[in-house]
Amino acid sequence: MKPNFRLSSTLIAGALLLAVTGGAFAATDALMRSYYTAKLADNARDRFSTEPLDPMMSRPSDPTLDAVVQWDRLRRDAYDAPLSEYTTFLKGHPGWPANSTIRRHAERSINGATPAADRLAFFSANPPISAVGKLRLAEAYAATGRTADATAMAKDAWDSSGLDSGQEAELLARFGNVITPDDNRLRFDRLLWANQTSAATRLLPRMPAASQPLANTRLAFRSGNPGAEAMLAALPADQQNDPGLILDRVNAMKRSGNVQGARALMASANITRGSVVDAEVWLKARLELGRAALRDGDTETAYRLFANHRAFALGRGLNEHSLADRQAYIDNEFLAGWTALRRLNRAPAALDHFQNVRYAALTPVSMARGDYWSGRAAEAAGQRAKADKFYAEAATHPDYFYGQLATERLGQSLALKKTPPPSVSSAARNDFAQNSLVKAVVALGEIDQRNLQTLFIRALVEDAETAEQARLVADLAGPLGRPEIGVLMGKASRASGELSMIPLAFPRLSLPANLNSSWTMIHAITRQESQFDRTATSGAGARGLMQLMPATAQETAIKLGLPFNVSRLIEDPTYNVTLGAAYYERVRNSFDGSHLLAVASYNAGPGNARKFIAANGDPRLPGTDVVDWVEMITLSETRTYVQRVLENAVVYDLLNPENSTMPTTNRLSAYLGKRDPG
């Protein structure tokens, strides 16, 4: 039976009034449901009918669902609309999903017939985000006599990737007189870092003469030209040290099988700080080489690869870099610290790297990780009091892996701080009820468009800026039958330090008594796998709460003597978790009861878990440091997955002690199979 998404007198139990449903029609109006369902189905087939609702029907059209249908058209590549339609829609629906996609489509729609005034009006509210958008704005500036603004925007467009050959020709025809040879050099460099080799090659004739040898050498290494080494030797020393050229050489060595040479070249690179065009690409290349060197036992080279990246200019704050750049920086600094501490016995250097992790961290996960390992480094350096301060900082995040380990390291009992939920004013409730995103969520539930509803739910989560708003969003979980809303909002709020959402972020399923022994792991895995979205289906085909692959589910059903029905993996939550729990326990038994190896297997498969053992030792044996073992899991997704699932298990035990089967102290170590706490 499908859950009833229709709301009666309230949307949030005892809180939001019927005003939330606003213009939503009655769920019993089958013609209305069929009309909007058909319109959305036509959109999905790129059939964009704009015929209105039949005026003979008994009810008027629904303005919220009319807007959803229009939104669904505007976000699709095949839909061709004038700029005015995009302008009006974006103005009236701020914060709706796919906003960037719709803006890119709007920029694409501008052509020679689009008046400069219309362009300026659009871009004043929606600054350009694509190279072609910047070009169209530059044209509008030029048409209205704003020459300096036109020049600056044209240069910005030229420095961006994404122009095709025709658009490049347009820009050069209109603004070629202000594009300098140095602008072309910068564009060439940026295009190659973005792996747009063909576009970069078109620029060669326009490059400064002094830059052409370096440019041709980079292209030679990219194409496998046998003369590349001779071209390299002819370059001056400063150009040989260009980070883009070094990366091209490294990639050429890897393609030819010279992995050792690639590692040595990258490890010895002594580039000028701040000369890297794309820090994320540079840092990820070093990370990949460093991890491989670490696995091969080349520890010193691994350390130099992680530590000597020189990706950021001195004096430039971390907040000036993108989140992707910062995460790649954190990953390198963490492994530099770990290698220094655990492989090279250089605790002071390790502490510096771990503190860099902490200072760059933006999430509680990374904060706790940086503080915990800073404590480990200080402890190894004989600075116990300093170590305890770091552990205490990490322990302020008791719902995360390293916060839990730090609490154990301090010899303390783990507890979740009970923070009362924020009070919500009547004005905030009324504003929320009138939010167009909320109305869209409700209306899409009325016509059983769950997948589209999910997009709007995620937009609501992103749109919540205050604790009041976050609570209102989280409280939608029950009335809509979507417990994943609490998980999504809880995670987002937790990233900003809000603790009151923790209980809502860890929903409970109604399970039959025969699953009591697996209660905690069912919840811990479900929270990570599907976030309690019972209809979740992965790109690989995994289904339902515990994200079971049909073949695995069928095998498990046969072993349990149950009939197998693939549709029940989504339609019947109890069926899904029954099979998921049985599979988990079967895998755990095959690894002598190890939750650590069972969780790793649930994500990566038992075969990969055995590969992890072969590479890093057996975490069940006394000689293996289990925390090191987790950090050395070769698959990054599994490494993260293990930490998230096991920290979930600990939180579920704390929130639901009556269902726990683990010791009441040092819970995370018990799940990990560690003999010593922390």
ChimeraX attribute file (.defattr): number of C-alpha atoms within 10 A of each C-alpha:
attribute: neighborCount
match mode: 1-to-1
recipient: residues
	/A:1	5
	/A:2	7
	/A:3	10
	/A:4	13
	/A:5	19
	/A:6	22
	/A:7	20
	/A:8	10
	/A:9	14
	/A:10	15
	/A:11	24
	/A:12	22
	/A:13	13
	/A:14	8
	/A:15	15
	/A:16	20
	/A:17	18
	/A:18	14
	/A:19	16
	/A:20	26
	/A:21	26
	/A:22	17
	/A:23	15
	/A:24	20
	/A:25	20
	/A:26	16
	/A:27	18
	/A:28	10
	/A:29	11
	/A:30	10
	/A:31	14
	/A:32	22
	/A:33	16
	/A:34	11
	/A:35	16
	/A:36	21
	/A:37	17
	/A:38	12
	/A:39	20
	/A:40	21
	/A:41	14
	/A:42	15
	/A:43	19
	/A:44	13
	/A:45	9
	/A:46	14
	/A:47	14
	/A:48	19
	/A:49	10
	/A:50	9
	/A:51	7
	/A:52	9
	/A:53	16
	/A:54	12
	/A:55	9
	/A:56	7
	/A:57	10
	/A:58	10
	/A:59	14
	/A:60	13
	/A:61	19
	/A:62	17
	/A:63	14
	/A:64	23
	/A:65	22
	/A:66	15
	/A:67	16
	/A:68	21
	/A:69	20
	/A:70	19
	/A:71	20
	/A:72	20
	/A:73	24
	/A:74	24
	/A:75	20
	/A:76	16
	/A:77	12
	/A:78	14
	/A:79	14
	/A:80	14
	/A:81	15
	/A:82	14
	/A:83	20
	/A:84	16
	/A:85	12
	/A:86	22
	/A:87	20
	/A:88	11
	/A:89	15
	/A:90	20
	/A:91	12
	/A:92	12
	/A:93	15
	/A:94	12
	/A:95	16
	/A:96	22
	/A:97	22
	/A:98	17
	/A:99	17
	/A:100	14
	/A:101	15
	/A:102	23
	/A:103	25
	/A:104	19
	/A:105	24
	/A:106	25
	/A:107	26
	/A:108	17
	/A:109	16
	/A:110	21
	/A:111	12
	/A:112	8
	/A:113	6
	/A:114	15
	/A:115	12
	/A:116	20
	/A:117	13
	/A:118	15
	/A:119	23
	/A:120	18
	/A:121	11
	/A:122	23
	/A:123	19
	/A:124	11
	/A:125	11
	/A:126	16
	/A:127	13
	/A:128	21
	/A:129	16
	/A:130	20
	/A:131	24
	/A:132	25
	/A:133	25
	/A:134	24
	/A:135	27
	/A:136	28
	/A:137	27
	/A:138	29
	/A:139	24
	/A:140	22
	/A:141	22
	/A:142	19
	/A:143	14
	/A:144	12
	/A:145	10
	/A:146	13
	/A:147	15
	/A:148	12
	/A:149	16
	/A:150	24
	/A:151	20
	/A:152	14
	/A:153	22
	/A:154	29
	/A:155	23
	/A:156	16
	/A:157	26
	/A:158	25
	/A:159	20
	/A:160	18
	/A:161	20
	/A:162	17
	/A:163	20
	/A:164	12
	/A:165	12
	/A:166	9
	/A:167	14
	/A:168	19
	/A:169	13
	/A:170	14
	/A:171	22
	/A:172	15
	/A:173	10
	/A:174	14
	/A:175	19
	/A:176	15
	/A:177	9
	/A:178	14
	/A:179	16
	/A:180	13
	/A:181	16
	/A:182	13
	/A:183	17
	/A:184	21
	/A:185	21
	/A:186	15
	/A:187	23
	/A:188	26
	/A:189	21
	/A:190	19
	/A:191	22
	/A:192	23
	/A:193	21
	/A:194	15
	/A:195	12
	/A:196	15
	/A:197	16
	/A:198	12
	/A:199	19
	/A:200	22
	/A:201	15
	/A:202	13
	/A:203	16
	/A:204	17
	/A:205	11
	/A:206	16
	/A:207	20
	/A:208	15
	/A:209	11
	/A:210	8
	/A:211	14
	/A:212	15
	/A:213	17
	/A:214	21
	/A:215	22
	/A:216	16
	/A:217	25
	/A:218	23
	/A:219	20
	/A:220	20
	/A:221	24
	/A:222	19
	/A:223	13
	/A:224	14
	/A:225	12
	/A:226	10
	/A:227	11
	/A:228	18
	/A:229	13
	/A:230	10
	/A:231	17
	/A:232	21
	/A:233	11
	/A:234	13
	/A:235	14
	/A:236	11
	/A:237	10
	/A:238	9
	/A:239	17
	/A:240	17
	/A:241	15
	/A:242	18
	/A:243	21
	/A:244	23
	/A:245	22
	/A:246	21
	/A:247	23
	/A:248	20
	/A:249	25
	/A:250	23
	/A:251	18
	/A:252	19
	/A:253	19
	/A:254	16
	/A:255	12
	/A:256	9
	/A:257	11
	/A:258	13
	/A:259	18
	/A:260	15
	/A:261	14
	/A:262	20
	/A:263	25
	/A:264	16
	/A:265	17
	/A:266	24
	/A:267	22
	/A:268	13
	/A:269	18
	/A:270	14
	/A:271	18
	/A:272	15
	/A:273	12
	/A:274	15
	/A:275	15
	/A:276	21
	/A:277	19
	/A:278	17
	/A:279	23
	/A:280	20
	/A:281	17
	/A:282	23
	/A:283	24
	/A:284	18
	/A:285	18
	/A:286	25
	/A:287	24
	/A:288	15
	/A:289	23
	/A:290	28
	/A:291	21
	/A:292	17
	/A:293	20
	/A:294	18
	/A:295	14
	/A:296	11
	/A:297	12
	/A:298	15
	/A:299	19
	/A:300	16
	/A:301	20
	/A:302	28
	/A:303	25
	/A:304	20
	/A:305	29
	/A:306	27
	/A:307	24
	/A:308	18
	/A:309	24
	/A:310	18
	/A:311	21
	/A:312	20
	/A:313	13
	/A:314	9
	/A:315	7
	/A:316	10
	/A:317	10
	/A:318	16
	/A:319	10
	/A:320	9
	/A:321	13
	/A:322	11
	/A:323	15
	/A:324	12
	/A:325	20
	/A:326	22
	/A:327	19
	/A:328	20
	/A:329	27
	/A:330	23
	/A:331	16
	/A:332	27
	/A:333	28
	/A:334	26
	/A:335	26
	/A:336	26
	/A:337	31
	/A:338	27
	/A:339	24
	/A:340	24
	/A:341	24
	/A:342	15
	/A:343	14
	/A:344	15
	/A:345	15
	/A:346	17
	/A:347	23
	/A:348	16
	/A:349	18
	/A:350	29
	/A:351	28
	/A:352	16
	/A:353	28
	/A:354	28
	/A:355	21
	/A:356	18
	/A:357	29
	/A:358	24
	/A:359	15
	/A:360	21
	/A:361	21
	/A:362	16
	/A:363	15
	/A:364	22
	/A:365	19
	/A:366	22
	/A:367	23
	/A:368	30
	/A:369	26
	/A:370	31
	/A:371	29
	/A:372	32
	/A:373	28
	/A:374	32
	/A:375	29
	/A:376	28
	/A:377	31
	/A:378	23
	/A:379	18
	/A:380	19
	/A:381	18
	/A:382	12
	/A:383	13
	/A:384	15
	/A:385	12
	/A:386	17
	/A:387	24
	/A:388	22
	/A:389	17
	/A:390	24
	/A:391	30
	/A:392	20
	/A:393	19
	/A:394	30
	/A:395	27
	/A:396	18
	/A:397	24
	/A:398	22
	/A:399	26
	/A:400	25
	/A:401	24
	/A:402	29
	/A:403	28
	/A:404	30
	/A:405	27
	/A:406	31
	/A:407	26
	/A:408	22
	/A:409	21
	/A:410	16
	/A:411	13
	/A:412	13
	/A:413	12
	/A:414	23
	/A:415	14
	/A:416	15
	/A:417	13
	/A:418	11
	/A:419	12
	/A:420	9
	/A:421	15
	/A:422	16
	/A:423	10
	/A:424	14
	/A:425	10
	/A:426	11
	/A:427	9
	/A:428	13
	/A:429	19
	/A:430	15
	/A:431	12
	/A:432	20
	/A:433	22
	/A:434	14
	/A:435	14
	/A:436	21
	/A:437	25
	/A:438	23
	/A:439	23
	/A:440	24
	/A:441	26
	/A:442	27
	/A:443	27
	/A:444	25
	/A:445	23
	/A:446	22
	/A:447	22
	/A:448	19
	/A:449	15
	/A:450	16
	/A:451	13
	/A:452	17
	/A:453	21
	/A:454	19
	/A:455	14
	/A:456	24
	/A:457	27
	/A:458	16
	/A:459	19
	/A:460	25
	/A:461	21
	/A:462	16
	/A:463	16
	/A:464	17
	/A:465	12
	/A:466	12
	/A:467	18
	/A:468	17
	/A:469	21
	/A:470	23
	/A:471	22
	/A:472	22
	/A:473	23
	/A:474	24
	/A:475	22
	/A:476	23
	/A:477	21
	/A:478	15
	/A:479	18
	/A:480	19
	/A:481	16
	/A:482	22
	/A:483	24
	/A:484	25
	/A:485	28
	/A:486	28
	/A:487	26
	/A:488	21
	/A:489	29
	/A:490	25
	/A:491	20
	/A:492	19
	/A:493	24
	/A:494	19
	/A:495	14
	/A:496	13
	/A:497	12
	/A:498	18
	/A:499	20
	/A:500	19
	/A:501	25
	/A:502	24
	/A:503	19
	/A:504	21
	/A:505	23
	/A:506	23
	/A:507	19
	/A:508	17
	/A:509	15
	/A:510	7
	/A:511	14
	/A:512	10
	/A:513	8
	/A:514	9
	/A:515	15
	/A:516	13
	/A:517	13
	/A:518	19
	/A:519	24
	/A:520	25
	/A:521	24
	/A:522	24
	/A:523	25
	/A:524	23
	/A:525	29
	/A:526	24
	/A:527	24
	/A:528	19
	/A:529	22
	/A:530	21
	/A:531	24
	/A:532	27
	/A:533	24
	/A:534	23
	/A:535	18
	/A:536	20
	/A:537	18
	/A:538	14
	/A:539	7
	/A:540	7
	/A:541	12
	/A:542	20
	/A:543	26
	/A:544	29
	/A:545	30
	/A:546	31
	/A:547	28
	/A:548	25
	/A:549	18
	/A:550	17
	/A:551	11
	/A:552	13
	/A:553	25
	/A:554	18
	/A:555	14
	/A:556	20
	/A:557	20
	/A:558	11
	/A:559	12
	/A:560	13
	/A:561	9
	/A:562	12
	/A:563	9
	/A:564	16
	/A:565	14
	/A:566	16
	/A:567	11
	/A:568	14
	/A:569	29
	/A:570	22
	/A:571	16
	/A:572	16
	/A:573	20
	/A:574	18
	/A:575	19
	/A:576	22
	/A:577	26
	/A:578	21
	/A:579	23
	/A:580	29
	/A:581	21
	/A:582	19
	/A:583	22
	/A:584	20
	/A:585	18
	/A:586	14
	/A:587	21
	/A:588	20
	/A:589	13
	/A:590	13
	/A:591	18
	/A:592	11
	/A:593	15
	/A:594	19
	/A:595	22
	/A:596	23
	/A:597	26
	/A:598	25
	/A:599	24
	/A:600	26
	/A:601	21
	/A:602	22
	/A:603	18
	/A:604	16
	/A:605	15
	/A:606	19
	/A:607	9
	/A:608	17
	/A:609	23
	/A:610	17
	/A:611	13
	/A:612	21
	/A:613	15
	/A:614	10
	/A:615	15
	/A:616	20
	/A:617	16
	/A:618	17
	/A:619	22
	/A:620	20
	/A:621	11
	/A:622	11
	/A:623	9
	/A:624	14
	/A:625	17
	/A:626	22
	/A:627	15
	/A:628	13
	/A:629	18
	/A:630	20
	/A:631	17
	/A:632	18
	/A:633	21
	/A:634	19
	/A:635	14
	/A:636	10
	/A:637	12
	/A:638	21
	/A:639	18
	/A:640	14
	/A:641	20
	/A:642	27
	/A:643	21
	/A:644	19
	/A:645	24
	/A:646	26
	/A:647	24
	/A:648	25
	/A:649	25
	/A:650	30
	/A:651	26
	/A:652	23
	/A:653	22
	/A:654	18
	/A:655	16
	/A:656	13
	/A:657	14
	/A:658	8
	/A:659	15
	/A:660	20
	/A:661	13
	/A:662	16
	/A:663	12
	/A:664	14
	/A:665	14
	/A:666	24
	/A:667	26
	/A:668	26
	/A:669	21
	/A:670	19
	/A:671	17
	/A:672	20
	/A:673	19
	/A:674	20
	/A:675	13
	/A:676	11
	/A:677	17
	/A:678	21
